[in-house]
Amino acid sequence: MEPELKLGELKYGAVKEATIEFVNTGTEDLKIEFVQGGCSCTEPTSWSRKAIAPGQKGYVKIKFDSSKADIKKGYESAVEIYGNVEGDLLLYYLSADIVK
């Protein structure tokens, strides 16, 4: 199962900020090179800029703008985190219940 961040219920138009934390489980330093939101509603705002040593934590901060999402329960988006090591793509799925 992929990592998931549940944002809960959000009124349409609300903006929610969240932080995704993860641990470098590899054997090499991980350097985040690029972060991308899965849609226009999910925007990465900052992330760990220094190399993350094995066993250490890194982070990505995101802003979720529900006015750019559909009004529905179980709305889904994602954050794609790319780094410098083979198999480096880390996907975090986001879900929210967008209400009127």
N, C-alpha and C positions, 0 to 999 in steps of 0.2 A: 504494500500500500504506500502510495506517495504521501509526503508530508502535506498537511492541510491546515489552513488558518481559517477558523470560523469567525466571521465578523458579527454574527447575530442579526437581529432585526434592525434595519435602518429605514428611516423615513426617506422617501424619494427626495433627492436634493441634498441630503446630508453628506458630509465629507468625514471620513474616518481615517485616522492615521494609525498605523500599527508597525511593530518591529518583528521581523522574522529573525530568530537566532538559530544557529546551527553549529555543530562541532566538526572540525576537520578530522575525519576518521581515516584519512590516508596516511601515507608514510613520507610525503613531501610537503613542503610549504605550499599553501594554496593562496594564489593571488586572484582576486576577483577582477576580471578584465571588462565585463560588460553585464549590465542588468537590464531586463526588458519586461514591461508589463504585457500581459496577454491580450489586453484590449485598451481602448482609450480611457476606460474608467479606472485603470490600475496604473499608477505612476510611481516608479522607484524615485525616492528623493535623496537618499544617501546610503552608503554601504561602507564596509571595512575597506580602507584604502591600503593598509599595510598588509604584508604577507601574514597569513594565519598559519601558525606552526601546527604540526600534528597534535591532536588532543586539545587544541585551543578553540575558543568560540569566535565566530564571526557574526555579522549582522547585516541585514538589509532593511531599511525603513521605507515604507510605502505609504502612499495616499490613495484612498479609494473614494472616488467621486460617484455617488449613486445617481446623480442627474445624468450621467452618461451610460447608465445601465438600464435594463428592462425592469419594470415593476413585476416581480414574481418571487415566489418562495424558491429557495435553492438556486439563486443566480450564481453562476460560476465564472471565475476568471483564474488567472495564474500569474506567477512571477517566474521568469527564467533567469537563472544565475549561471554565468559562464566564467570559467577560470582558466588557469594555465596548465592543467594536468589532463591526461587522457581520461575520457569518460567524465569530463568536468561539468556537464550540464546538470544542474540541480533544479528540479521543478517544485515549486510550492503552489498548491492549489488553494484558491480563496473561495469561500462561499458566503453568501449573505441572503437574508430574506428582505427584499425591497418592498416596502408597503407605501400606500398613498398617504 
